[in-house]
Amino acid sequence: MSTRVFSRRAWLGVLPPLLLLASAAEAAVIDVSPGGFTVHIVSHVAAAPDKVYANLINPSRWWASDHTFSGSAANLHLDARAGGCWCESLPNGGSVQHLTVVYVDPGKALRLRGALGPFQGLGAEGAMTWSLKAAGDGTDLSVTYALGGYSKAGFEELSKAADGVLTEQVEHLRQASEKGGAAAPAHGAR
C-alpha cells in the first residue's frame, strides 16, 4: 500500500459529497483571513461525556480512512497526555505526527496543536480544542480548529474544505459514541 499525500485539490474534492452527508452537527467557518481561519463545529451526542471522550481519544474508531496518509484509520493512535502525539503509522515503517496534545481534562476537554492534512506542507500551525459537556440525554460536543500561517493562495477555500472534513469526522465520532464505537465508514459511505 502506498503512502497517500493530501493535496489542496484532495481536500477541496470532498466538499460536494460532504454537502450531501446528513449530519447532526452544526458547523461554520467563523472567520477567515489571508493569514488563517477558525472553524467551529457543535453536535449533541446521545452518550455520556466519558463514553464520547473514550472514543475521542481512540481516533481509529471514528476517523475516516480517506483522511489518513496510510489509507487506514486503524493506523491512528492518540497518546492523551500533555506532550502526547496524535500519530499515524505508515505501512513502510514510517509515521506521521498529525497533532501534539497540549491539554487534557478527561471527559471534559482535549486541546491539540499542529497542522492537519495538506496544512502540514504549508507554513501553518493550528490549535484544535474539543470540549465536552453533559447535557440532557448526553453530551454537547464542541470542536474549534484555528489555523494560522502562510498559504500562497490564502485560506478561503482551504477553510471550507477543513470545515467539511472536520464536520464529517465529528459526525463519525457521534455515530461511534451512540452505537458503541463502530469504525468510521469509508468516505461517502453510509
Backbone as ProteinMPNN parsed JSONL, in Angstrom:
{"seq_chain_A": "MSTRVFSRRAWLGVLPPLLLLASAAEAAVIDVSPGGFTVHIVSHVAAAPDKVYANLINPSRWWASDHTFSGSAANLHLDARAGGCWCESLPNGGSVQHLTVVYVDPGKALRLRGALGPFQGLGAEGAMTWSLKAAGDGTDLSVTYALGGYSKAGFEELSKAADGVLTEQVEHLRQASEKGGAAAPAHGAR", "coords_chain_A": {"N_chain_A": [[0.846, -1.177, 0.0], [0.572, 2.185, -0.839], [1.853, 5.317, 0.388], [-0.327, 7.967, 1.063], [-0.677, 11.242, -0.168], [-1.869, 14.247, 0.94], [-3.439, 16.716, -0.853], [-4.216, 20.11, -1.756], [-6.207, 20.028, -3.692], [-7.287, 17.48, -3.172], [-8.516, 17.86, -0.66], [-10.361, 19.858, -1.343], [-11.9, 18.442, -3.099], [-13.568, 16.933, -1.515], [-15.685, 18.451, -0.776], [-18.277, 18.582, -2.352], [-19.424, 15.863, -1.935], [-19.588, 15.927, 0.878], [-21.465, 17.861, 1.34], [-23.765, 16.511, 0.906], [-23.873, 14.737, 2.969], [-25.733, 13.79, 5.627], [-25.954, 15.343, 8.71], [-25.833, 15.705, 12.228], [-24.449, 17.694, 13.233], [-23.636, 21.131, 13.704], [-21.941, 23.398, 11.798], [-19.403, 25.821, 11.066], [-17.369, 28.128, 9.292], [-15.962, 30.395, 11.142], [-14.355, 32.602, 10.953], [-12.164, 33.999, 8.501], [-9.114, 34.847, 6.976], [-6.417, 36.333, 5.066], [-4.321, 35.238, 6.444], [-5.165, 32.975, 7.85], [-7.693, 30.901, 9.506], [-10.739, 30.105, 11.36], [-12.56, 27.336, 12.379], [-15.627, 26.156, 13.612], [-17.461, 23.691, 15.227], [-20.39, 22.166, 16.399], [-22.141, 19.627, 18.159], [-24.723, 17.485, 19.318], [-24.459, 14.645, 21.257], [-25.845, 11.551, 21.871], [-24.858, 10.182, 24.245], [-22.95, 9.548, 27.195], [-20.56, 11.946, 28.525], [-18.095, 10.701, 29.303], [-18.055, 8.382, 27.731], [-18.065, 9.463, 25.135], [-15.647, 10.833, 25.238], [-13.883, 8.666, 25.604], [-14.076, 7.457, 23.102], [-13.213, 9.631, 21.526], [-10.451, 9.839, 22.141], [-9.533, 7.659, 20.856], [-8.966, 7.646, 17.883], [-8.913, 5.818, 15.774], [-11.271, 4.49, 15.865], [-13.196, 6.149, 14.775], [-12.313, 8.114, 12.933], [-12.258, 8.858, 9.473], [-10.917, 6.667, 7.078], [-10.25, 7.644, 4.566], [-9.156, 10.073, 5.067], [-6.548, 9.864, 5.929], [-2.969, 9.387, 5.816], [-2.024, 6.856, 5.371], [-4.15, 5.456, 4.417], [-5.718, 3.992, 6.072], [-7.631, 4.141, 8.928], [-7.125, 2.548, 11.063], [-4.492, 2.764, 11.622], [-4.128, 4.971, 13.181], [-3.347, 6.596, 16.265], [-3.64, 7.944, 19.56], [-2.009, 9.521, 22.114], [-3.154, 10.419, 24.968], [-2.089, 12.629, 26.746], [-0.359, 15.465, 28.07], [1.989, 16.577, 25.752], [1.761, 14.272, 24.357], [1.139, 12.359, 21.338], [-0.941, 12.61, 18.464], [-0.812, 10.417, 16.232], [0.184, 8.582, 13.269], [0.805, 5.437, 11.943], [2.729, 4.369, 9.211], [2.565, 2.072, 6.445], [5.106, 1.376, 5.477], [6.856, 1.463, 7.54], [7.202, 4.037, 8.274], [6.016, 7.169, 9.743], [3.519, 9.57, 10.843], [3.088, 12.655, 12.374], [0.294, 14.066, 13.398], [-0.996, 15.857, 15.224], [-0.116, 17.458, 18.338], [-0.642, 16.793, 21.722], [-1.696, 19.171, 24.067], [-3.28, 19.857, 26.22], [-5.23, 18.201, 28.594], [-8.227, 17.204, 29.968], [-9.807, 14.793, 31.177], [-12.834, 13.522, 29.873], [-13.863, 16.036, 29.645], [-12.316, 17.991, 28.176], [-10.018, 18.358, 25.422], [-7.089, 19.483, 24.022], [-5.162, 20.185, 21.179], [-2.226, 20.753, 19.165], [-1.09, 21.684, 15.94], [-0.767, 20.919, 12.393], [-3.102, 19.748, 10.206], [-3.459, 17.256, 7.587], [-3.224, 18.651, 4.364], [-2.218, 21.005, 5.337], [0.14, 20.54, 6.621], [2.163, 20.832, 4.791], [2.371, 23.503, 4.427], [3.37, 26.749, 5.635], [2.14, 26.701, 8.335], [0.28, 26.588, 11.419], [-1.787, 25.141, 13.887], [-4.465, 25.18, 16.366], [-6.466, 22.887, 17.992], [-9.397, 22.414, 19.689], [-11.317, 20.334, 21.651], [-14.313, 20.177, 23.305], [-16.347, 18.898, 25.886], [-19.524, 18.556, 27.315], [-21.826, 17.591, 29.735], [-25.217, 17.209, 28.928], [-28.631, 17.164, 29.066], [-29.775, 14.228, 27.646], [-27.248, 13.363, 27.044], [-24.235, 14.458, 25.614], [-22.95, 17.646, 24.918], [-20.964, 18.473, 22.345], [-18.179, 20.276, 21.279], [-16.057, 21.59, 18.819], [-13.213, 23.364, 17.951], [-11.108, 24.623, 15.496], [-8.405, 26.466, 14.936], [-6.369, 27.918, 12.595], [-3.34, 29.27, 11.53], [-1.009, 31.081, 9.486], [1.031, 30.788, 6.558], [-0.183, 30.668, 3.275], [0.108, 30.575, -0.093], [-2.098, 30.931, -1.805], [-3.918, 31.859, -0.017], [-6.465, 31.353, 2.527], [-9.17, 30.982, 2.109], [-10.589, 28.971, 0.451], [-9.418, 26.656, 1.51], [-10.301, 26.802, 4.153], [-13.012, 26.174, 3.939], [-12.867, 23.549, 3.019], [-11.567, 22.332, 5.209], [-13.53, 22.72, 7.156], [-15.58, 21.08, 6.109], [-14.335, 18.499, 6.14], [-13.708, 18.187, 8.897], [-16.27, 18.399, 10.018], [-17.424, 16.085, 9.001], [-15.872, 14.184, 10.4], [-16.603, 14.698, 13.063], [-19.253, 13.915, 12.946], [-18.869, 11.176, 12.512], [-17.643, 10.516, 14.954], [-19.769, 11.064, 16.683], [-21.636, 9.12, 15.81], [-20.171, 6.753, 16.336], [-19.965, 6.906, 19.114], [-22.62, 6.819, 19.924], [-23.417, 4.363, 18.948], [-21.786, 2.471, 20.022], [-19.054, 2.474, 19.334], [-18.312, 1.759, 16.709], [-16.332, 1.434, 13.729], [-15.38, 4.172, 11.605], [-17.179, 4.912, 8.609], [-16.139, 4.387, 5.188], [-15.183, 7.188, 3.158], [-18.004, 8.953, 2.095], [-19.622, 6.706, 2.329], [-22.502, 5.183, 3.816]], "CA_chain_A": [[0.0, 0.0, 0.0], [1.412, 3.377, -0.935], [1.537, 6.434, 1.269], [-1.151, 8.969, 0.404], [-0.299, 12.618, 0.086], [-3.032, 15.115, 0.87], [-3.22, 17.943, -1.599], [-5.313, 21.076, -1.688], [-7.257, 19.507, -4.562], [-7.933, 16.357, -2.496], [-9.424, 18.384, 0.367], [-11.456, 20.57, -1.996], [-12.733, 17.436, -3.738], [-14.509, 16.331, -0.579], [-16.796, 19.357, -0.489], [-19.597, 18.182, -2.842], [-20.006, 14.729, -1.213], [-19.878, 16.275, 2.261], [-22.685, 18.65, 1.381], [-24.864, 15.56, 0.899], [-23.816, 13.943, 4.188], [-26.64, 14.272, 6.674], [-25.2, 15.45, 9.943], [-26.47, 16.371, 13.352], [-23.522, 18.742, 13.659], [-23.717, 22.475, 13.14], [-20.559, 23.786, 11.549], [-19.224, 27.1, 10.386], [-16.097, 28.837, 9.271], [-16.384, 31.607, 11.859], [-13.576, 33.711, 10.426], [-11.118, 33.639, 7.559], [-8.326, 35.997, 6.541], [-5.277, 35.849, 4.277], [-3.371, 34.568, 7.327], [-5.682, 31.819, 8.567], [-9.138, 30.743, 9.668], [-11.246, 29.361, 12.509], [-13.728, 26.504, 12.126], [-16.278, 25.768, 14.873], [-18.469, 22.654, 14.997], [-21.067, 21.704, 17.608], [-23.014, 18.48, 17.937], [-25.198, 16.825, 20.523], [-24.215, 13.213, 21.181], [-26.689, 10.831, 22.827], [-23.979, 9.305, 25.028], [-22.328, 10.257, 28.313], [-19.262, 12.547, 28.194], [-16.987, 9.748, 29.449], [-18.058, 7.49, 26.569], [-17.645, 10.257, 23.979], [-14.217, 11.081, 25.416], [-13.175, 7.404, 25.355], [-13.987, 7.324, 21.648], [-12.399, 10.731, 21.007], [-9.02, 9.563, 22.281], [-9.244, 6.48, 20.029], [-9.423, 8.075, 16.564], [-9.061, 4.694, 14.844], [-12.674, 4.053, 15.949], [-14.162, 7.049, 14.147], [-11.76, 8.963, 11.874], [-12.404, 8.214, 8.167], [-9.67, 6.21, 6.46], [-9.948, 8.504, 3.415], [-8.447, 11.271, 5.529], [-5.287, 9.45, 6.541], [-1.89, 9.234, 4.85], [-1.824, 5.43, 5.123], [-5.355, 4.875, 3.831], [-6.418, 3.179, 7.073], [-7.77, 4.756, 10.25], [-6.589, 1.612, 12.051], [-3.105, 3.154, 11.898], [-4.121, 6.17, 14.023], [-3.33, 6.423, 17.713], [-3.524, 9.205, 20.275], [-1.499, 9.413, 23.484], [-3.903, 11.51, 25.598], [-1.401, 13.275, 27.861], [0.394, 16.616, 27.577], [3.17, 16.138, 25.017], [1.432, 13.073, 23.6], [1.03, 12.511, 19.893], [-1.956, 12.016, 17.603], [0.112, 9.978, 15.2], [-0.259, 7.55, 12.336], [1.848, 4.538, 11.45], [2.662, 4.114, 7.778], [2.863, 0.664, 6.175], [6.515, 1.161, 5.147], [7.648, 1.7, 8.742], [7.22, 5.472, 8.559], [4.987, 7.663, 10.652], [3.052, 10.943, 10.676], [2.594, 13.339, 13.572], [-0.779, 14.965, 12.988], [-1.183, 16.89, 16.244], [0.501, 17.211, 19.638], [-1.552, 17.076, 22.831], [-1.184, 20.218, 24.958], [-4.154, 20.0, 27.394], [-6.137, 17.073, 28.755], [-9.121, 17.162, 31.122], [-10.598, 13.642, 30.75], [-14.282, 13.638, 29.888], [-14.276, 17.431, 29.53], [-11.63, 18.768, 27.137], [-8.757, 17.901, 24.837], [-6.561, 20.505, 23.112], [-4.013, 19.72, 20.425], [-1.627, 21.753, 18.27], [-0.473, 21.123, 14.754], [-1.361, 21.165, 11.085], [-3.665, 18.521, 9.64], [-3.502, 17.016, 6.147], [-2.423, 19.475, 3.454], [-1.628, 22.134, 6.057], [1.494, 20.179, 7.037], [3.101, 21.294, 3.784], [2.363, 24.962, 4.413], [3.929, 27.39, 6.825], [0.93, 26.907, 9.134], [0.176, 25.927, 12.726], [-3.156, 25.255, 14.369], [-4.884, 24.709, 17.689], [-7.763, 22.215, 17.923], [-9.937, 22.203, 21.027], [-12.526, 19.521, 21.776], [-14.94, 20.399, 24.613], [-17.491, 18.018, 26.131], [-20.308, 18.997, 28.468], [-23.056, 16.83, 29.94], [-26.408, 17.987, 28.6], [-29.814, 16.336, 28.82], [-29.577, 12.789, 27.495], [-25.928, 13.03, 26.525], [-23.082, 15.352, 25.645], [-22.773, 18.688, 23.915], [-19.585, 18.408, 21.874], [-17.775, 21.459, 20.529], [-14.705, 21.487, 18.269], [-12.727, 24.577, 17.306], [-9.785, 24.48, 14.897], [-7.899, 27.762, 14.48], [-5.124, 27.693, 11.892], [-2.746, 30.496, 11.02], [0.28, 30.919, 8.842], [1.157, 31.248, 5.189], [-0.605, 29.895, 2.12], [0.203, 31.486, -1.236], [-3.446, 31.175, -2.319], [-4.793, 32.275, 1.075], [-7.133, 30.286, 3.263], [-10.617, 30.97, 1.865], [-11.054, 27.65, 0.016], [-8.957, 25.647, 2.469], [-11.147, 26.855, 5.351], [-14.245, 25.443, 3.622], [-12.526, 22.13, 2.976], [-11.32, 21.886, 6.587], [-14.841, 22.682, 7.796], [-16.264, 19.876, 5.65], [-13.656, 17.291, 6.627], [-13.871, 18.075, 10.351], [-17.683, 18.122, 10.291], [-17.594, 14.655, 8.724], [-15.262, 13.404, 11.479], [-17.444, 14.874, 14.254], [-20.42, 13.041, 12.745], [-18.417, 9.793, 12.754], [-17.461, 10.369, 16.4], [-21.12, 10.988, 17.266], [-22.192, 7.802, 15.494], [-19.422, 5.727, 17.065], [-20.288, 7.021, 20.539], [-24.01, 6.412, 20.134], [-23.619, 2.985, 18.527], [-20.872, 1.562, 20.681], [-17.655, 2.538, 18.926], [-18.046, 1.185, 15.398], [-15.353, 2.158, 12.913], [-15.928, 5.164, 10.684], [-17.356, 4.395, 7.259], [-15.291, 4.994, 4.163], [-15.708, 8.476, 2.714], [-19.193, 8.884, 1.268], [-20.441, 5.543, 2.658], [-23.451, 5.387, 4.92]], "C_chain_A": [[0.887, 1.234, 0.0], [0.943, 4.449, 0.042], [0.749, 7.461, 0.478], [-0.661, 10.346, 0.786], [-1.539, 13.469, -0.087], [-2.659, 16.374, 0.121], [-4.405, 18.87, -1.387], [-6.482, 20.556, -2.519], [-8.001, 18.355, -3.881], [-8.909, 16.856, -1.438], [-10.597, 19.095, -0.275], [-12.397, 19.593, -2.677], [-13.734, 16.788, -2.811], [-15.727, 17.209, -0.346], [-18.135, 18.888, -1.043], [-20.182, 16.962, -2.123], [-20.369, 15.074, 0.23], [-21.144, 17.104, 2.379], [-23.906, 17.747, 1.403], [-24.94, 14.737, 2.176], [-24.732, 14.543, 5.245], [-25.883, 14.26, 7.99], [-26.008, 16.151, 11.008], [-25.598, 17.522, 13.841], [-23.854, 20.064, 12.977], [-22.283, 22.955, 13.007], [-20.502, 25.124, 10.844], [-17.761, 27.489, 10.379], [-16.435, 30.168, 9.923], [-15.537, 32.82, 11.532], [-12.522, 33.168, 9.471], [-10.43, 34.931, 7.126], [-7.191, 35.46, 5.674], [-4.278, 35.054, 5.124], [-3.911, 33.388, 8.094], [-7.191, 31.796, 8.659], [-9.451, 30.064, 10.988], [-12.514, 28.63, 12.083], [-14.294, 26.118, 13.486], [-17.418, 24.815, 14.543], [-19.071, 22.276, 16.344], [-22.006, 20.566, 17.241], [-23.493, 17.964, 19.287], [-25.05, 15.324, 20.3], [-25.043, 12.533, 22.261], [-25.869, 9.747, 23.518], [-23.327, 10.165, 26.105], [-20.961, 10.819, 27.916], [-18.091, 11.571, 28.3], [-16.895, 8.795, 28.255], [-17.597, 8.235, 25.315], [-16.14, 10.495, 24.054], [-13.405, 9.811, 25.133], [-13.054, 7.137, 23.859], [-13.076, 8.39, 21.045], [-10.913, 10.389, 21.049], [-8.601, 8.254, 21.587], [-9.693, 6.773, 18.594], [-9.551, 6.942, 15.547], [-10.493, 4.168, 14.84], [-13.614, 4.902, 15.1], [-13.616, 7.931, 13.026], [-11.849, 8.207, 10.546], [-11.039, 7.874, 7.567], [-9.267, 7.076, 5.27], [-9.158, 9.742, 3.811], [-7.241, 10.892, 6.384], [-4.234, 9.377, 5.437], [-1.724, 7.768, 4.457], [-3.007, 4.78, 4.416], [-6.135, 4.018, 4.805], [-6.44, 3.874, 8.433], [-7.236, 3.833, 11.35], [-5.156, 1.962, 12.437], [-2.992, 4.404, 12.765], [-4.064, 5.802, 15.497], [-3.098, 7.784, 18.368], [-3.096, 8.927, 21.702], [-2.047, 10.623, 24.242], [-3.246, 11.991, 26.894], [-0.618, 14.44, 27.281], [1.71, 16.13, 26.956], [2.93, 14.898, 24.186], [1.176, 13.382, 22.134], [-0.258, 11.894, 19.361], [-1.159, 11.666, 16.363], [-0.507, 8.885, 14.345], [0.951, 6.743, 11.911], [1.64, 4.323, 9.965], [3.108, 2.686, 7.495], [4.332, 0.378, 5.881], [7.434, 1.37, 6.345], [7.755, 3.168, 9.105], [6.113, 5.875, 9.514], [4.656, 9.117, 10.328], [2.641, 11.467, 12.035], [1.552, 14.342, 13.089], [-0.89, 16.151, 13.939], [-0.454, 16.475, 17.517], [-0.479, 17.637, 20.732], [-0.92, 18.123, 23.745], [-2.034, 20.39, 26.216], [-5.122, 18.829, 27.427], [-6.908, 17.24, 30.062], [-10.122, 16.059, 30.805], [-12.106, 13.832, 30.943], [-14.787, 15.055, 29.691], [-13.622, 18.174, 28.369], [-10.338, 18.094, 26.686], [-8.319, 18.993, 23.858], [-5.27, 19.98, 22.496], [-3.499, 20.848, 19.546], [-1.01, 21.03, 17.085], [-1.241, 21.47, 13.496], [-1.822, 19.842, 10.491], [-3.493, 18.472, 8.12], [-2.623, 17.939, 5.33], [-1.76, 20.659, 4.153], [-0.216, 21.831, 6.528], [2.541, 20.689, 6.057], [3.158, 22.802, 3.645], [3.14, 25.485, 5.614], [2.772, 27.729, 7.743], [0.982, 26.101, 10.42], [-1.238, 26.139, 13.231], [-3.332, 24.798, 15.797], [-6.285, 24.136, 17.538], [-8.221, 21.908, 19.34], [-11.255, 21.444, 20.935], [-13.06, 19.746, 23.19], [-16.179, 19.523, 24.719], [-18.199, 18.485, 27.392], [-21.574, 18.161, 28.549], [-24.245, 17.742, 29.685], [-27.565, 17.042, 28.298], [-29.484, 14.868, 28.78], [-28.184, 12.418, 27.003], [-24.895, 14.112, 26.714], [-23.194, 16.402, 24.548], [-21.28, 18.723, 23.603], [-19.303, 19.643, 21.021], [-16.325, 21.27, 20.084], [-14.363, 22.809, 17.604], [-11.322, 24.296, 16.787], [-9.405, 25.838, 14.333], [-6.53, 27.522, 13.871], [-4.622, 29.023, 11.353], [-1.402, 30.215, 10.403], [0.261, 31.438, 7.428], [0.641, 30.215, 4.206], [-0.64, 30.865, 0.949], [-1.179, 31.871, -1.766], [-4.403, 31.68, -1.242], [-5.525, 31.083, 1.672], [-8.636, 30.174, 3.007], [-11.118, 29.574, 1.498], [-10.625, 26.556, 0.99], [-9.806, 25.641, 3.732], [-12.44, 26.075, 5.127], [-13.995, 23.941, 3.599], [-12.299, 21.584, 4.385], [-12.634, 21.772, 7.347], [-15.584, 21.405, 7.4], [-15.664, 18.599, 6.195], [-13.877, 17.124, 8.13], [-15.324, 17.811, 10.739], [-17.983, 16.648, 10.061], [-17.04, 13.811, 9.882], [-16.074, 13.514, 12.774], [-18.686, 13.989, 14.141], [-20.035, 11.583, 12.982], [-18.215, 9.538, 14.244], [-18.817, 10.247, 17.09], [-21.706, 9.6, 17.039], [-21.487, 6.694, 16.266], [-19.784, 5.733, 18.543], [-21.699, 6.548, 20.829], [-24.248, 4.942, 19.83], [-22.606, 2.014, 19.114], [-19.471, 1.486, 20.115], [-17.337, 1.906, 17.589], [-17.071, 2.058, 14.614], [-16.064, 3.127, 11.974], [-16.098, 4.54, 9.311], [-16.356, 5.029, 6.312], [-15.96, 6.27, 3.696], [-16.904, 8.255, 1.785], [-20.091, 7.707, 1.58], [-21.376, 5.861, 3.798], [-23.927, 4.079, 5.435]], "O_chain_A": [[1.85, 1.31, 0.763], [-0.214, 4.473, 0.46], [1.112, 7.792, -0.651], [-0.275, 10.586, 1.931], [-2.189, 13.426, -1.131], [-1.663, 17.022, 0.441], [-5.458, 18.459, -0.901], [-7.632, 20.639, -2.086], [-9.222, 18.261, -4.0], [-10.018, 16.332, -1.327], [-11.727, 18.957, 0.194], [-13.584, 19.886, -2.819], [-14.672, 16.145, -3.282], [-16.711, 16.748, 0.232], [-19.086, 18.794, -0.266], [-21.347, 17.01, -1.726], [-21.36, 14.563, 0.752], [-21.824, 17.057, 3.404], [-24.972, 18.158, 1.863], [-25.962, 14.104, 2.442], [-24.523, 15.668, 5.698], [-25.244, 13.267, 8.336], [-26.772, 17.074, 10.724], [-25.977, 18.242, 14.765], [-24.292, 20.101, 11.827], [-21.51, 22.928, 13.964], [-21.422, 25.511, 10.124], [-17.017, 27.219, 11.323], [-17.125, 30.99, 9.32], [-15.946, 33.951, 11.8], [-12.051, 32.039, 9.611], [-11.071, 35.965, 6.936], [-7.026, 34.245, 5.564], [-3.482, 34.285, 4.586], [-3.195, 32.83, 8.926], [-7.883, 32.561, 7.988], [-8.568, 29.522, 11.653], [-13.423, 29.224, 11.503], [-13.544, 25.791, 14.406], [-18.244, 25.103, 13.676], [-18.345, 22.088, 17.32], [-22.59, 20.545, 16.158], [-22.76, 18.002, 20.275], [-25.472, 14.799, 19.269], [-24.955, 12.895, 23.434], [-26.15, 8.556, 23.39], [-23.175, 11.375, 25.934], [-20.276, 10.242, 27.071], [-17.184, 11.61, 27.469], [-15.8, 8.441, 27.819], [-16.824, 7.696, 24.522], [-15.438, 10.373, 23.05], [-12.356, 9.877, 24.493], [-12.024, 6.64, 23.403], [-12.266, 8.099, 20.165], [-10.197, 10.634, 20.079], [-7.462, 7.806, 21.719], [-10.69, 6.215, 18.134], [-10.244, 7.105, 14.543], [-10.89, 3.47, 13.906], [-14.701, 4.451, 14.738], [-14.401, 8.452, 12.234], [-11.541, 7.016, 10.506], [-10.128, 8.702, 7.557], [-8.078, 7.229, 4.991], [-8.552, 10.389, 2.956], [-6.957, 11.511, 7.41], [-4.574, 9.311, 4.256], [-1.325, 7.471, 3.331], [-2.883, 3.681, 3.876], [-7.113, 3.379, 4.418], [-5.391, 4.157, 9.013], [-6.929, 4.294, 12.449], [-4.661, 1.504, 13.467], [-1.884, 4.854, 13.057], [-4.663, 4.815, 15.924], [-2.444, 8.658, 17.799], [-3.757, 8.174, 22.417], [-1.484, 11.715, 24.172], [-3.773, 11.787, 27.988], [-0.247, 14.405, 26.107], [2.449, 15.362, 27.573], [3.787, 14.503, 23.395], [1.016, 14.541, 21.75], [-0.629, 10.788, 19.755], [-0.869, 12.532, 15.539], [-1.568, 8.344, 14.657], [1.992, 7.298, 11.563], [0.515, 4.119, 9.509], [3.939, 2.143, 8.222], [4.766, -0.765, 6.023], [8.653, 1.447, 6.188], [8.338, 3.512, 10.133], [5.373, 5.035, 10.025], [5.408, 9.803, 9.634], [1.92, 10.793, 12.771], [1.885, 15.341, 12.452], [-0.879, 17.305, 13.512], [-0.206, 15.291, 17.745], [-1.07, 18.715, 20.664], [0.235, 17.991, 24.15], [-1.578, 20.998, 27.184], [-5.754, 18.502, 26.422], [-6.314, 17.397, 31.128], [-11.174, 16.333, 30.228], [-12.578, 14.237, 32.004], [-15.994, 15.274, 29.58], [-14.298, 18.91, 27.65], [-9.673, 17.381, 27.438], [-9.08, 19.382, 22.973], [-4.412, 19.418, 23.176], [-4.234, 21.78, 19.219], [-0.483, 19.924, 17.208], [-2.226, 22.207, 13.526], [-1.022, 18.926, 10.297], [-3.396, 19.504, 7.458], [-1.416, 18.014, 5.561], [-0.831, 21.253, 3.607], [0.552, 22.751, 6.809], [3.681, 20.949, 6.444], [3.917, 23.322, 2.828], [3.516, 24.719, 6.501], [2.445, 28.902, 7.923], [1.643, 25.066, 10.497], [-1.822, 27.203, 13.024], [-2.474, 24.123, 16.366], [-7.184, 24.801, 17.025], [-7.527, 21.231, 20.098], [-12.181, 21.855, 20.237], [-12.34, 19.532, 24.166], [-16.961, 19.414, 23.775], [-17.564, 18.773, 28.407], [-22.308, 18.03, 27.569], [-24.29, 18.881, 30.15], [-27.485, 16.22, 27.384], [-28.973, 14.311, 29.752], [-27.958, 11.282, 26.587], [-24.697, 14.622, 27.817], [-23.494, 16.086, 23.397], [-20.45, 18.968, 24.478], [-20.095, 20.005, 20.151], [-15.474, 20.846, 20.866], [-15.133, 23.317, 16.788], [-10.46, 23.805, 17.515], [-10.009, 26.308, 13.369], [-5.634, 26.992, 14.528], [-5.388, 29.804, 10.788], [-0.734, 29.24, 10.747], [-0.433, 32.406, 7.12], [0.982, 29.036, 4.29], [-1.346, 31.872, 0.999], [-1.397, 33.024, -2.137], [-5.58, 31.907, -1.524], [-5.224, 29.935, 1.347], [-9.305, 29.35, 3.631], [-11.997, 29.046, 2.18], [-11.39, 25.631, 1.261], [-10.014, 24.583, 4.326], [-12.911, 25.388, 6.033], [-14.805, 23.158, 4.096], [-12.78, 20.502, 4.719], [-12.828, 20.822, 8.106], [-16.151, 20.726, 8.255], [-16.384, 17.714, 6.659], [-14.201, 16.028, 8.586], [-15.583, 17.075, 11.691], [-18.712, 16.031, 10.838], [-17.668, 12.836, 10.295], [-16.216, 12.53, 13.5], [-19.117, 13.386, 15.124], [-20.8, 10.834, 13.59], [-18.57, 8.472, 14.746], [-18.988, 9.417, 17.982], [-22.215, 8.977, 17.971], [-22.14, 5.793, 16.792], [-19.898, 4.672, 19.156], [-21.95, 5.94, 21.87], [-25.165, 4.332, 20.381], [-22.58, 0.845, 18.731], [-18.755, 0.522, 20.388], [-16.185, 1.545, 17.349], [-17.001, 3.27, 14.819], [-17.217, 2.911, 11.601], [-15.27, 3.734, 8.885], [-15.794, 6.084, 6.603], [-17.175, 6.418, 3.825], [-16.835, 7.485, 0.827], [-21.238, 7.695, 1.135], [-21.081, 6.704, 4.645], [-24.732, 4.037, 6.366]]}, "name": "protein", "num_of_chains": 1, "seq": "MSTRVFSRRAWLGVLPPLLLLASAAEAAVIDVSPGGFTVHIVSHVAAAPDKVYANLINPSRWWASDHTFSGSAANLHLDARAGGCWCESLPNGGSVQHLTVVYVDPGKALRLRGALGPFQGLGAEGAMTWSLKAAGDGTDLSVTYALGGYSKAGFEELSKAADGVLTEQVEHLRQASEKGGAAAPAHGAR"}
